[in-house]
Amino acid sequence: MTIFKEIVDEEYLTLAEAKEHLEDIERERALDEDREMRYELTRAVEHVNRFAVLDVEESEEFVAELQELEKIDEATAYKIANLLPQDRDELRAVFAQERYSLSGEELDDVLNVVAKYV
């Protein structure tokens, strides 16, 4: 017997948004003394606490501004917002899986947007 999981919904999140959701789950679990946080959840909370630099509103503005640029789709905008690349090499790594690459000027445009939020 094979069990298949079906994707019901998919939504991109920035680290700030994920942090907010995980904080809600953490508070909920803290109220129930019998319910422990699983290892994976604990690690996820540690990760977002360490790497979430922006707040939710800033991250949403950041993603929207990135999406206004040519060749930046929604998924790539969220990757850039979560990784906050500091130079061209780091930014090129984000586009490594894409079928296209950005010119030096386009990379600089993206890095200028990143610089506003770092």
Phi and psi in degrees as GROMACS dihedral restraints (atoms count N, CA, C in turn):
[ dihedral_restraints ]
;  ai    aj    ak    al  type     phi  dphi    fc
    3     4     5     6     1  -108.2    20    10
    4     5     6     7     1   134.5    20    10
    6     7     8     9     1  -107.9    20    10
    7     8     9    10     1   120.6    20    10
    9    10    11    12     1  -105.2    20    10
   10    11    12    13     1   139.5    20    10
   12    13    14    15     1  -100.7    20    10
   13    14    15    16     1   137.9    20    10
   15    16    17    18     1  -106.7    20    10
   16    17    18    19     1   134.7    20    10
   18    19    20    21     1   -77.5    20    10
   19    20    21    22     1   117.4    20    10
   21    22    23    24     1   -89.8    20    10
   22    23    24    25     1   -39.6    20    10
   24    25    26    27     1  -152.5    20    10
   25    26    27    28     1   151.6    20    10
   27    28    29    30     1  -138.6    20    10
   28    29    30    31     1   133.9    20    10
   30    31    32    33     1  -145.2    20    10
   31    32    33    34     1   133.2    20    10
   33    34    35    36     1   -82.5    20    10
   34    35    36    37     1   141.0    20    10
   36    37    38    39     1  -130.9    20    10
   37    38    39    40     1   146.5    20    10
   39    40    41    42     1   -84.3    20    10
   40    41    42    43     1   166.9    20    10
   42    43    44    45     1   -60.9    20    10
   43    44    45    46     1   -35.8    20    10
   45    46    47    48     1   -63.1    20    10
   46    47    48    49     1   -41.3    20    10
   48    49    50    51     1   -68.4    20    10
   49    50    51    52     1   -40.5    20    10
   51    52    53    54     1   -63.2    20    10
   52    53    54    55     1   -39.6    20    10
   54    55    56    57     1   -61.0    20    10
   55    56    57    58     1   -42.5    20    10
   57    58    59    60     1   -62.0    20    10
   58    59    60    61     1   -44.2    20    10
   60    61    62    63     1   -65.0    20    10
   61    62    63    64     1   -42.9    20    10
   63    64    65    66     1   -67.8    20    10
   64    65    66    67     1   -33.4    20    10
   66    67    68    69     1   -64.0    20    10
   67    68    69    70     1   -39.3    20    10
   69    70    71    72     1   -62.2    20    10
   70    71    72    73     1   -44.5    20    10
   72    73    74    75     1   -64.6    20    10
   73    74    75    76     1   -40.8    20    10
   75    76    77    78     1   -62.6    20    10
   76    77    78    79     1   -44.3    20    10
   78    79    80    81     1   -62.5    20    10
   79    80    81    82     1   -42.0    20    10
   81    82    83    84     1   -61.3    20    10
   82    83    84    85     1   -43.6    20    10
   84    85    86    87     1   -69.6    20    10
   85    86    87    88     1   -32.1    20    10
   87    88    89    90     1   -66.9    20    10
   88    89    90    91     1   -29.1    20    10
   90    91    92    93     1   -71.5    20    10
   91    92    93    94     1   -28.7    20    10
   93    94    95    96     1   -98.9    20    10
   94    95    96    97     1   104.5    20    10
   96    97    98    99     1   -63.6    20    10
   97    98    99   100     1   -27.8    20    10
   99   100   101   102     1   -82.6    20    10
  100   101   102   103     1    -9.1    20    10
  102   103   104   105     1  -106.6    20    10
  103   104   105   106     1   114.2    20    10
  105   106   107   108     1   -88.7    20    10
  106   107   108   109     1   158.7    20    10
  108   109   110   111     1   -85.2    20    10
  109   110   111   112     1   131.3    20    10
  111   112   113   114     1   -69.5    20    10
  112   113   114   115     1   160.7    20    10
  114   115   116   117     1   -56.2    20    10
  115   116   117   118     1   -45.8    20    10
  117   118   119   120     1   -62.6    20    10
  118   119   120   121     1   -40.0    20    10
  120   121   122   123     1   -67.0    20    10
  121   122   123   124     1   -41.8    20    10
  123   124   125   126     1   -60.9    20    10
  124   125   126   127     1   -43.8    20    10
  126   127   128   129     1   -65.3    20    10
  127   128   129   130     1   -38.8    20    10
  129   130   131   132     1   -64.3    20    10
  130   131   132   133     1   -42.0    20    10
  132   133   134   135     1   -62.9    20    10
  133   134   135   136     1   -44.4    20    10
  135   136   137   138     1   -60.4    20    10
  136   137   138   139     1   -41.8    20    10
  138   139   140   141     1   -62.7    20    10
  139   140   141   142     1   -50.3    20    10
  141   142   143   144     1   -68.6    20    10
  142   143   144   145     1   -32.5    20    10
  144   145   146   147     1   -65.2    20    10
  145   146   147   148     1   -34.2    20    10
  147   148   149   150     1   -78.3    20    10
  148   149   150   151     1   -40.1    20    10
  150   151   152   153     1  -107.3    20    10
  151   152   153   154     1   -10.5    20    10
  153   154   155   156     1   -78.4    20    10
  154   155   156   157     1   105.9    20    10
  156   157   158   159     1   -93.2    20    10
  157   158   159   160     1   -39.5    20    10
  159   160   161   162     1   -93.9    20    10
  160   161   162   163     1   161.6    20    10
  162   163   164   165     1   -88.7    20    10
  163   164   165   166     1   175.6    20    10
  165   166   167   168     1   -61.4    20    10
  166   167   168   169     1   -45.8    20    10
  168   169   170   171     1   -63.5    20    10
  169   170   171   172     1   -44.4    20    10
  171   172   173   174     1   -62.2    20    10
  172   173   174   175     1   -41.9    20    10
  174   175   176   177     1   -66.6    20    10
  175   176   177   178     1   -36.4    20    10
  177   178   179   180     1   -65.8    20    10
  178   179   180   181     1   -41.8    20    10
  180   181   182   183     1   -62.8    20    10
  181   182   183   184     1   -41.8    20    10
  183   184   185   186     1   -60.3    20    10
  184   185   186   187     1   -48.5    20    10
  186   187   188   189     1   -63.0    20    10
  187   188   189   190     1   -42.1    20    10
  189   190   191   192     1   -63.1    20    10
  190   191   192   193     1   -41.0    20    10
  192   193   194   195     1   -67.6    20    10
  193   194   195   196     1   -37.1    20    10
  195   196   197   198     1   -65.8    20    10
  196   197   198   199     1   -38.9    20    10
  198   199   200   201     1   -68.3    20    10
  199   200   201   202     1   -20.4    20    10
  201   202   203   204     1   -71.8    20    10
  202   203   204   205     1   -22.2    20    10
  204   205   206   207     1   -74.0    20    10
  205   206   207   208     1   149.2    20    10
  207   208   209   210     1   -68.7    20    10
  208   209   210   211     1   144.1    20    10
  210   211   212   213     1    72.2    20    10
  211   212   213   214     1     7.0    20    10
  213   214   215   216     1  -107.2    20    10
  214   215   216   217     1   108.5    20    10
  216   217   218   219     1   -89.4    20    10
  217   218   219   220     1   179.3    20    10
  219   220   221   222     1   -61.3    20    10
  220   221   222   223     1   -47.5    20    10
  222   223   224   225     1   -61.9    20    10
  223   224   225   226     1   -42.5    20    10
  225   226   227   228     1   -67.9    20    10
  226   227   228   229     1   -38.2    20    10
  228   229   230   231     1   -60.8    20    10
  229   230   231   232     1   -41.9    20    10
  231   232   233   234     1   -68.0    20    10
  232   233   234   235     1   -38.1    20    10
  234   235   236   237     1   -61.0    20    10
  235   236   237   238     1   -45.9    20    10
  237   238   239   240     1   -63.8    20    10
  238   239   240   241     1   -42.8    20    10
  240   241   242   243     1   -63.7    20    10
  241   242   243   244     1   -33.3    20    10
  243   244   245   246     1   -80.9    20    10
  244   245   246   247     1   -34.0    20    10
  246   247   248   249     1   -89.6    20    10
  247   248   249   250     1   -27.1    20    10
  249   250   251   252     1    47.2    20    10
  250   251   252   253     1    63.4    20    10
  252   253   254   255     1   -62.7    20    10
  253   254   255   256     1   141.4    20    10
  255   256   257   258     1  -101.5    20    10
  256   257   258   259     1   -18.3    20    10
  258   259   260   261     1  -144.2    20    10
  259   260   261   262     1   176.9    20    10
  261   262   263   264     1   -61.7    20    10
  262   263   264   265     1   -39.3    20    10
  264   265   266   267     1   -63.0    20    10
  265   266   267   268     1   -43.9    20    10
  267   268   269   270     1   -64.2    20    10
  268   269   270   271     1   -39.3    20    10
  270   271   272   273     1   -69.1    20    10
  271   272   273   274     1   -37.9    20    10
  273   274   275   276     1   -61.9    20    10
  274   275   276   277     1   -33.9    20    10
  276   277   278   279     1   -61.9    20    10
  277   278   279   280     1   -33.1    20    10
  279   280   281   282     1   -65.0    20    10
  280   281   282   283     1   -36.5    20    10
  282   283   284   285     1   -92.4    20    10
  283   284   285   286     1     7.1    20    10
  285   286   287   288     1   -61.2    20    10
  286   287   288   289     1   -33.5    20    10
  288   289   290   291     1   -85.9    20    10
  289   290   291   292     1    -9.1    20    10
  291   292   293   294     1   -79.4    20    10
  292   293   294   295     1   159.7    20    10
  294   295   296   297     1   -83.8    20    10
  295   296   297   298     1    -0.3    20    10
  297   298   299   300     1  -133.7    20    10
  298   299   300   301     1   163.9    20    10
  300   301   302   303     1  -129.2    20    10
  301   302   303   304     1   157.8    20    10
  303   304   305   306     1   -94.6    20    10
  304   305   306   307     1   148.9    20    10
  306   307   308   309     1   -73.0    20    10
  307   308   309   310     1   169.9    20    10
  309   310   311   312     1   -59.4    20    10
  310   311   312   313     1   -39.2    20    10
  312   313   314   315     1   -67.1    20    10
  313   314   315   316     1   -41.8    20    10
  315   316   317   318     1   -65.4    20    10
  316   317   318   319     1   -39.3    20    10
  318   319   320   321     1   -62.1    20    10
  319   320   321   322     1   -42.7    20    10
  321   322   323   324     1   -63.9    20    10
  322   323   324   325     1   -37.6    20    10
  324   325   326   327     1   -60.3    20    10
  325   326   327   328     1   -44.1    20    10
  327   328   329   330     1   -65.4    20    10
  328   329   330   331     1   -44.0    20    10
  330   331   332   333     1   -64.8    20    10
  331   332   333   334     1   -31.1    20    10
  333   334   335   336     1   -65.8    20    10
  334   335   336   337     1   -38.9    20    10
  336   337   338   339     1   -66.6    20    10
  337   338   339   340     1   -43.0    20    10
  339   340   341   342     1   -60.2    20    10
  340   341   342   343     1   -41.9    20    10
  342   343   344   345     1   -60.8    20    10
  343   344   345   346     1   -29.7    20    10
  345   346   347   348     1   -64.8    20    10
  346   347   348   349     1   -29.6    20    10
  348   349   350   351     1  -106.3    20    10
  349   350   351   352     1    -5.9    20    10
